[in-house]
Amino acid sequence: MAIRPVFVVSTDKKFVKKENIEFKFFNGFSAVQKKRSINNLHYEYLRNNKGKKILEISSKSDNDIGLKLSAFNLMIKTKNGKEFSVESAFQSSKVFENGGPYKDLLYKPSKKSKLDSRLKNSGRIIKFKFNEQFYETEPKTFFYNWLYINALNLHDDLTDELIKFDAFTDIEFNPTKSINCQAEAAAIYVSLRKQNLIKDALANSDSFKKIVYQLDSYEAEQMNFFD
């Protein structure tokens, strides 16, 4: 058995509600084992949430929309025609005590970017730098959610399908080992859309922080300073 979160869209200023679900987990790295675990997780959630629509967002999803929404596959296209994934953008933005950002990771395949040894051997993450702008590490999920949701908002074909769902999972996400989750970011996006706040939230990073995290830039800077 295992416990994993389901990120449920909330139509208030919390934006997302996390429900921890216990389910039978199948060990192993094969796609078959992952999908069996996903099916069990969704089954247990839907037992008490009948009528809800739930989507797995990961490279193991059996739904085409869930596959495309994986940070490994969700792409950002620049004005000069270059493309990179959200995952590679995130990894290439990390600034460590002893190095980074490693900008060469930006245009590498997602998996290679995530597994680059320098990310494990450069000390603590102290900030992020993306598109020549710095971002603090607090709130802890801020930069990842800001990056993912901005990228997501560029894809009308995906968001038009995404907003039909009420809850999201990522079978690869283990909250005891990781902080950021694409399923959480997706739930926040849907909530912002349903509350007609997406335009205001994406106006700039400070606006996003204030709306999504109920923080102004000064409060966030203080959180980072005392970290």
C-alpha positions in Angstrom: 0.0 0.0 0.0 1.0 3.6 -0.6 -0.3 7.1 0.0 -0.2 9.7 -2.7 -1.9 13.1 -3.1 -4.8 13.9 -5.4 -4.8 17.6 -6.3 -8.4 18.8 -6.4 -9.5 22.1 -8.0 -10.8 24.5 -5.4 -13.1 27.3 -6.4 -11.9 29.6 -3.6 -8.7 31.5 -2.9 -7.0 28.2 -1.8 -7.1 27.3 -5.5 -6.2 23.6 -4.8 -7.0 21.1 -2.2 -4.7 18.1 -1.5 -6.4 14.8 -0.6 -4.1 12.0 0.5 -5.3 8.7 -0.8 -4.2 5.2 0.3 -4.1 2.7 -2.5 -2.4 -0.5 -3.7 0.9 0.5 -5.3 2.7 -1.8 -7.8 6.5 -1.5 -7.6 8.6 -1.4 -10.7 9.5 1.0 -13.4 7.6 -0.5 -16.3 4.7 1.4 -17.9 2.3 -1.5 -17.1 3.1 -1.3 -13.3 2.8 2.5 -13.3 -0.6 2.3 -15.0 -1.8 -0.3 -12.6 -0.9 2.0 -9.7 -2.6 5.0 -11.4 -5.8 3.0 -11.9 -5.8 2.0 -8.3 -5.2 5.5 -7.1 -8.0 6.9 -9.3 -10.4 4.1 -8.2 -9.8 4.8 -4.5 -10.3 8.6 -5.0 -13.5 8.1 -7.1 -15.1 5.8 -4.6 -15.8 8.8 -2.4 -16.0 11.4 -5.1 -18.4 10.0 -7.6 -19.0 12.0 -10.7 -15.6 13.7 -10.6 -13.3 13.7 -13.5 -9.7 12.9 -12.7 -6.6 13.0 -14.9 -3.1 11.6 -14.5 -0.5 14.1 -15.7 2.8 12.4 -16.4 4.7 10.5 -19.0 2.9 7.4 -17.7 -0.6 8.7 -18.3 -2.9 6.7 -20.6 -4.7 9.9 -21.6 -3.2 11.8 -24.5 -3.9 15.1 -22.7 -2.2 13.9 -19.6 0.9 12.9 -21.6 1.1 16.2 -23.4 0.8 18.1 -20.1 3.8 16.3 -18.6 6.5 18.8 -17.9 8.7 16.5 -19.9 6.5 17.1 -23.0 5.0 20.6 -22.4 6.9 22.9 -24.6 7.8 26.6 -24.6 8.5 28.2 -28.0 10.6 31.3 -28.3 10.1 34.2 -30.7 13.0 33.0 -32.7 11.5 29.6 -33.2 13.5 27.5 -30.6 11.7 25.1 -28.3 12.4 23.6 -24.9 10.4 21.7 -22.3 9.2 23.0 -19.0 11.3 20.4 -17.3 14.5 21.5 -19.1 13.7 25.2 -18.4 13.2 24.4 -14.7 16.4 22.4 -14.4 18.5 24.9 -16.3 17.3 27.7 -14.1 18.6 26.4 -10.8 21.3 28.4 -9.1 23.3 26.6 -6.5 25.8 27.5 -3.8 28.6 26.1 -5.9 27.4 26.6 -9.5 24.7 27.3 -12.0 22.6 28.1 -13.6 23.6 25.4 -16.1 22.1 27.0 -19.2 23.3 24.3 -21.5 20.5 22.1 -20.1 17.8 24.3 -21.6 17.8 22.7 -25.0 18.6 19.1 -23.9 16.0 16.4 -23.7 14.0 16.6 -20.5 15.3 13.4 -19.0 18.9 14.3 -19.7 18.4 17.7 -18.1 16.8 16.2 -15.0 19.5 13.6 -14.5 22.5 15.8 -15.1 25.0 15.1 -12.3 25.8 18.8 -11.7 22.3 19.2 -10.2 23.2 16.8 -7.5 26.8 18.0 -6.8 26.5 21.8 -6.6 25.1 22.3 -3.1 21.9 23.9 -2.0 19.6 25.7 -4.4 19.8 29.4 -3.5 17.7 31.0 -6.3 16.5 30.5 -9.9 17.4 32.5 -13.0 15.2 32.2 -16.1 15.2 34.6 -19.1 17.7 36.9 -17.3 15.4 37.3 -14.3 16.0 36.0 -10.8 13.4 34.3 -8.7 13.6 33.5 -5.0 13.2 30.0 -3.5 10.2 30.8 -1.4 7.4 29.9 -1.4 9.0 26.6 -2.3 6.6 25.7 -5.2 6.4 29.3 -6.5 8.9 29.3 -9.4 7.9 25.8 -10.7 4.2 26.7 -10.6 4.9 30.1 -12.2 6.9 28.5 -15.0 4.5 25.6 -15.6 1.4 27.7 -15.6 2.9 30.3 -18.0 3.9 27.6 -20.4 0.5 25.9 -20.1 -1.3 29.1 -20.9 0.3 29.2 -24.3 -1.5 26.0 -25.4 -5.2 26.7 -25.9 -5.8 23.2 -27.3 -4.6 21.7 -24.1 -6.2 24.1 -21.6 -9.6 23.7 -23.3 -9.4 20.0 -22.4 -7.8 20.5 -19.0 -10.5 22.6 -17.6 -13.0 19.7 -18.0 -11.3 17.9 -15.1 -11.8 18.3 -11.4 -8.7 16.6 -10.0 -5.2 15.6 -11.0 -2.5 13.1 -10.1 1.1 12.4 -10.9 2.1 8.9 -10.1 5.8 9.8 -10.2 5.4 12.4 -7.5 6.3 11.3 -4.0 5.9 14.1 -1.5 8.5 12.6 0.8 11.1 13.1 -1.8 9.9 16.0 -4.0 8.3 19.4 -3.6 7.1 20.5 -7.0 4.3 18.7 -8.9 2.8 19.3 -12.3 -0.6 17.9 -11.1 -0.7 20.6 -8.5 0.2 23.3 -11.0 -2.5 22.1 -13.3 -5.2 22.3 -10.5 -4.1 25.8 -9.7 -4.4 26.8 -13.4 -8.0 25.4 -13.7 -9.0 27.2 -10.5 -7.5 30.5 -11.7 -9.4 30.0 -15.0 -12.7 29.2 -13.3 -12.4 32.3 -11.1 -11.4 34.5 -14.0 -8.0 35.3 -12.4 -5.6 33.8 -14.9 -4.9 37.1 -16.7 -4.2 38.9 -13.4 -2.1 36.1 -12.0 0.1 35.9 -15.0 0.6 39.6 -15.4 4.0 39.3 -13.6 5.6 37.1 -11.0 4.7 39.4 -8.1 1.1 39.3 -9.1 1.2 35.5 -9.3 2.7 35.4 -5.8 0.1 37.7 -4.4 -2.9 35.9 -5.9 -1.8 32.3 -5.6 0.2 32.4 -2.4 -1.5 35.5 -0.8 1.9 37.1 -0.5 3.3 40.4 -1.6 7.0 40.6 -2.8 8.2 42.0 0.5 6.8 39.1 2.5 8.3 36.6 0.1 11.7 38.2 0.3 11.6 38.0 4.1 10.8 34.3 3.9 13.7 33.7 1.6 16.1 35.9 3.8 15.4 33.9 6.9 15.5 30.5 5.2 
